[in-house]
Amino acid sequence: MVAEGALAAGCRFFAGYPITPASEIYEVMMRELPAHGGLALSAPDEISSLCYCVGASLRGLKAMTATSGPGWSLMIETVQYALMTETPVVIALVQRLGPSTGGATQGAQGDVGLAEFSTSGGYTIPIFAPSNASECYELTLHAFNWAERLRTPIVLLSDKEVGMTTEVVDGGTLEAAAPVERRIADDTATYAPYAFENPGDVPAFTVLGGDVKVTVTGSAHDRRGRLRKNAPEVVEVLLHLQHKIDAHAEAMARVRQDLDTDARCLLISYGVTARAARQALRALRAQGRAISFLQVQTLFPVPRQALDWALAGVESVFVAEENLTGQYRAALAPFLGGKRVHGINKIGSLITPGEIVRAVEGLMG
Amino acid sequence: MAETSYLAPDVPLPYCRGCGHALVVRHLSRALERLGLPPRSVALTTDIGCVGLADSLFPHLHTVHTTHGRSTAFATGMALAEAVLESKGPPAGLKPVVLIGDGGAMIGLLHLVHAAQLNVDVTVLVHNNFLFGMTGGQHSALTPLDFATATTPAGNSTPPLDLLALLRAAHAGFLARDYATSAGLETLIADAIQFPGFALVEILELCPTYGTRWNQLTGAALQEIAARQGYWIGKMEAGPERPTFLEVFRQDKETRKSEIENGDSKIEEGRTSGLDSRSSNFDFPSGELRVVVAGSAGERVQSAAALFCRAALSAGLYTTQKNDNPVTQGTGFSLSEICLSRQPIDFTGMESPDVVLVLSQDGWNELRANGTLARCRAETLLYLDSQLSDIPPCGPPAQAGRAVRLPFRREATPKGAALAALAAWLAQAAILPPGVWDAALTTLPARRQEEAARSIGIGGRLGAATRSQP
């Protein structure tokens, strides 16, 4: 469904390298993309995969690759290049158990920090996290649309249990967002590749190979793409890289919320664990508990408004995620306004609805 | 704008006095002028290092300044995109020209190899001055034997990589090596750029800052070094001519034409108005039904589960199928956890299974190891293959009340056992309307349908016989 979402978004270039549990996306794209007038090919490593995608994106094609944690580790250099050069690209990161080679056929949500905090300087990489096949389709489409709108790399973060589980999808219920194309510069006479007026603006794009000279660089540069040292404009450009993400944070924010105005307790989850959390929510409510639930689909930038809304009147927050230390809980902590925060964490297998129910019962009495 | 002047005429070159890089950019500029290429048809792709300063010298070319060693890979991506773009309109015919040093060639070696294999239209100029100049004169994989650098003060003892020999093995169509001082370099560069596939020119230089600092070099030092390494100078004779990536792509597209014309989205075709309309005419329990089927790798456990899920789907149910197996594909256990429901399913795991089907010892061992057996309840129904002989002393879990032993493997063969077991359970439980298997079977390739139908038939008879027993 990630591949189907990519095709619907207008993806026409894919470069991949085999890795469990992301190989199915690679295989489907190799099979389907040519029939859609695109090109899918095998790269000799994950570094090349993403470099090929960035090169193709510079020429105006919507591009994607798919990998898992070990491959993502190799891509981080090029992710930063895409961010610095404001080149749209989508990386589907299907998590597996780490560290290192870890467990290829075991799911996990352990790459949240590795994916988000992978840039020197700590720039925000937007991350969308689907919990099921339908959301894989919908959020892949959104990932492409936002990558194009914001000219930035975007991660679609799923895991083995979302990526490799087969499930029935009711096609009639799929949200169909129209594909978004990147804004092309119309004023070619004064074109500068990284031009913006307000720091939150997204520079218009011009295709590499067209009539207007394009200057691309991963080095610190001014609006014209010229390497500069100690120039105030270089810092302005760097600040703009973050501002353009921040300025669109609320527009990018996607959550599924199930709130109870009487709730003193809020359960937060994302990705595959959100499925267990939804089931746990029903069980806890069946016990007569007033409890709210927030499934975060846009992990980063953190959806602040939705979070504030869900937090109103709440005393305790539970964050359920399949990793050791509560990576997303730590990222949310600054925005939880002094609530009591509890992690529901586990590695090695799915967090079950029963485990969430027992954790909430244990602390809430 | 003097668009035909490639190298900015009035800009002082940023290189140290005597650096070969200055000669190379002049040769490159003249080569481009000689070819008469419009400036916007060239993407100068520069690597990290002194060599990477060149992008600021060509004001009218597209320039892409990249990360260390990756310039070839980015350029390959640009060239690959041409294949997609040319089917949309007039081809841009963009020529990526990569400027890279010996350090970049070392760290990005695989990118060079793959670009050569693909035969993409990328031209690479390797500025080989035997060391990392920008970082202080450290040696690289291309440093000659005995050459002294900051990191090989007594002389390099590791034999250098012969790039041309290596890339020849990768089927590169155009390979050449020359000195930066050579008058013929301009022609070599022009020929390389004009070559429709992958082309690489290795240019030998001496770094005037570090190369001369630790080595006693005479005027003919470069030639002597090249001779000592046995380096080929000039254009190397290429292997048999072979198609470029673009030509291969066009050919492939031609052969897949009908497929391309029918390449509409499967999602759009598959949009329905919900699953509920067909789901009310049979006796499926309320809530979710969770089934585990476990056996051995290679015995079609997961494909049997997939067929069963399609059968349930044809009855209008939601299903999920979560598979597990060891990292090796062909040995050990293989299992599928299936969930069925009239409503969309959230949790896909197996907190407490309703039905457990075990076809082999591998499957039994895994269910014991992963805790599934311990989570069975009194209502859990166990279907065990008759050949599972050594289940005791652990035995079927005490809390699981009902265990049925049937000869799935013997009757339906090991590869048909999982399907037979699912069919046996379905025949006994009668929770899906009759005929659901028929709908599922049509989704199999023709050669598999008959065999699968046989397994289902055997399982159905085994299950019905059990049902008729008291």
Interface residues (C-beta under 8 A of the other chain):
Chain A: E4 L7 A8 R12 F13 A15 T20 E32 P34 A35 H36 G37 G38 L39 L41 A43 P44 D45 I47 S48 C51 Y52 C53 V54 G55 A56 S57 L58 R59 G60 L61 A63 E77 T78 Y81 G103 A104 T105 Y137 E161 M164 T165 T166 E167 V168 D170 G171 G172 T173 L174 L208 G209 G210 D211 V212 K213 V214 T215 V216 T217 G218 S219 R226 L227 V272 R275 A276 R278 Q279 S349 L350 T352 P353 G354
Chain B: P39 R40 S41 A43 D55 S56 P59 H60 L61 H62 T63 V64 H65 T66 T67 R70 A73 F74 A75 T76 G77 M78 A79 L80 A81 E82 A83 V84 L85 S87 K88 A92 L94 L110 H111 V113 H114 L118 F249 D252 K253 R256 E259 I260 N262 G263 S265 K266 I267 G270 R271 T272 S273 G274 L275 A306 C309 L313 L317 Y318 T319 T320 Q321 K322 N323 D324 N325 P326 V327 P344 I345 D346 F347 T348 G349 E351 N370
